[in-house]
Every structure is written in C-alpha cells, then in structure tokens.
Amino acid sequence: MIKRTPPQLQTQRLMLRLPTADDVPEILGYYTKNKQHLTPFEPLRTPEFYTQPYWFCEVSQRLMEFQGDRSCKLFLFHRENLSEIIGAVNFANFIRGMSHSCTLGYSLAASQQGKGYMSEALNVAIDYVFNELNLRRITAAYIPHNQRSGKLLKRLGFRVEGFCQDYIMINGDWEDHILTSLINYNWQY
C-alpha cells in the first residue's frame, strides 16, 4: 500500500478531493437531486446506492483504493460553497506494469451544465494523474448521442480510437460507446 496524501486540487472556481464521512449527506443530495439527469449516462443504480450506509462504506473504499494505487475518485465542490457537491471525476482501473493506464468517468449536476466546470476540473485532475500519480494513458468512452461529452474530451486533447459495440451497460441496457484516449508523451518511468 502506498502512503500518499489524498489530493485537494484547486482551480479558480473549484476544489476537487476524495470524499470523507462528513460528505455523505452531500453525496446523497448530489445523486438524489441529479438522478433523472444522470440516469441516461450511468450504470443502473440499486436502491442501496441512495443510502447513507452504502456511502459510508464507499467513502472508506475510495480511500483504500487511492492508497492501494487502484483509483482516484474525486468530488467537485464550488470554492464559494465547499459543502455543496456539484460533480464527480473518477479515475479508475489503474494498471501499472507495461501500460501505466486508467479509465476516466465524470458527471456534473444538471444545474451546473454549460459553465465550463467540467473542463476546468478535468484539466487540473488530468495534470495530477499524469504528473503526480505518473500514469501515461487515460481512456474515456462516451455514448455516441452524448455529444457534449464527446466535445469536452476533444477539447481536452483526447483522440478517438474506435467504436465499441454493446460496450458498457448503462441504465440496464448495453450501450455502444466511442472510445477515446489521452496519452502523456512526457511520461518517464
């Protein structure tokens, strides 16, 4: 297990960090308020997902995964209101060895769309993953009809690698995805 300090990444408007037990009510609020907005883009959620016991366990799991060099799952807070979660950025499935890679997923509150928050958050988070966690490759996949996500990834420098048929189960159905990646060409072992 790697002993590293959990990140607290800041931008002009945002703070990104791993959740703590104190954040559980706010996490539940984020997912409950945005359930209708997020459902078309996320895995099918069980009723347990929307409970405090689930999130108390998940908060501990996220810290263990971070310390175990397996993931870095952050929530976004607006710096003017550090108690309100407005989004999530998840770097998961860390692979070291020959690839030094991970996958990326993200979500943003319906009320915060179109303000540039996710672009701002991902810029600082990607920099952290490449330069502090020393990963070389980030893969992100999006549903073809989610053009907003596709445009965001393109602006961030992700390149389309291909089309994956029935790739990920979203809201109970297998969905096609467009696979993209971003490579850190300055990576050093």
Residue pairs with C-beta under 8 A, 6 or more apart in sequence:
1 67
1 68
2 67
2 68
2 69
3 67
4 66
4 67
6 17
6 18
6 63
6 66
7 16
7 17
7 18
7 72
7 74
7 128
7 132
8 15
8 16
8 17
9 15
9 16
9 17
9 74
9 124
9 125
9 128
10 16
10 79
10 124
11 120
11 121
11 123
11 124
12 79
12 120
13 78
13 79
13 80
13 117
13 120
14 76
14 77
14 78
14 79
14 86
14 117
14 120
14 121
14 124
15 76
15 77
15 78
15 79
15 82
16 74
16 75
16 76
16 77
16 89
16 121
16 124
16 125
17 74
17 75
17 77
18 62
18 63
18 66
18 72
18 73
18 74
18 75
19 27
19 55
19 58
19 59
19 62
19 75
20 59
21 56
21 59
21 60
23 59
23 75
23 85
24 52
24 55
24 56
24 59
25 52
26 83
26 84
26 85
27 55
27 59
27 75
27 85
28 50
28 51
28 52
28 55
29 85
30 75
30 85
30 86
30 87
30 88
30 109
31 38
31 45
31 49
31 50
32 50
33 109
33 110
34 107
34 109
34 110
35 45
35 50
36 110
37 109
37 110
38 107
39 45
39 171
40 170
40 171
41 107
41 143
41 146
41 149
41 170
41 171
42 107
42 170
42 171
43 168
43 169
43 170
43 171
44 169
44 170
44 171
44 172
48 54
62 71
62 73
65 71
65 73
65 92
66 72
66 73
69 94
69 96
69 133
70 92
70 93
70 94
71 90
71 91
71 92
71 93
71 94
71 102
72 90
72 91
72 125
72 128
72 129
72 133
73 88
73 89
73 90
73 91
73 92
74 88
74 89
74 90
74 125
75 85
75 87
75 88
75 89
76 85
76 86
76 87
76 88
76 89
76 108
76 117
76 121
77 83
77 84
77 85
77 86
78 84
78 86
78 117
85 109
86 108
86 109
86 111
86 112
86 117
87 106
87 107
87 108
87 109
87 112
87 117
87 118
87 121
88 105
88 106
88 107
89 104
89 105
89 106
89 121
89 122
89 125
90 104
90 105
90 106
91 102
91 103
91 104
91 125
91 129
91 133
91 135
91 138
92 102
92 103
92 104
92 105
93 102
93 103
94 101
94 102
94 133
94 135
95 101
95 102
99 136
99 137
100 134
100 135
100 136
100 137
100 187
101 135
101 136
101 137
101 138
101 139
102 129
102 135
102 137
102 138
102 139
103 138
103 139
103 140
103 141
104 122
104 138
104 139
104 140
105 140
106 118
106 121
106 122
108 117
108 118
113 148
118 152
119 152
119 155
119 156
122 152
122 156
123 156
126 138
126 156
126 182
129 135
129 138
130 136
130 138
130 184
130 186
130 187
134 187
135 184
135 187
136 183
136 184
136 187
137 181
137 182
137 183
137 184
138 158
138 181
138 182
139 179
139 180
139 181
140 153
140 158
140 180
140 181
140 182
141 164
141 167
141 168
141 177
141 178
141 179
141 180
142 149
142 150
142 153
142 177
142 178
142 180
143 149
143 170
143 175
143 176
143 177
143 178
144 150
144 163
144 176
144 177
144 178
150 178
153 180
156 182
157 182
158 180
158 181
158 182
159 180
159 181
159 182
160 178
160 179
160 180
161 179
161 180
161 181
162 178
162 179
163 176
163 177
163 178
163 179
164 176
164 177
164 178
164 179
165 176
166 174
166 175
166 176
167 174
167 175
167 176
167 177
167 179
168 174
168 175
168 177
169 175
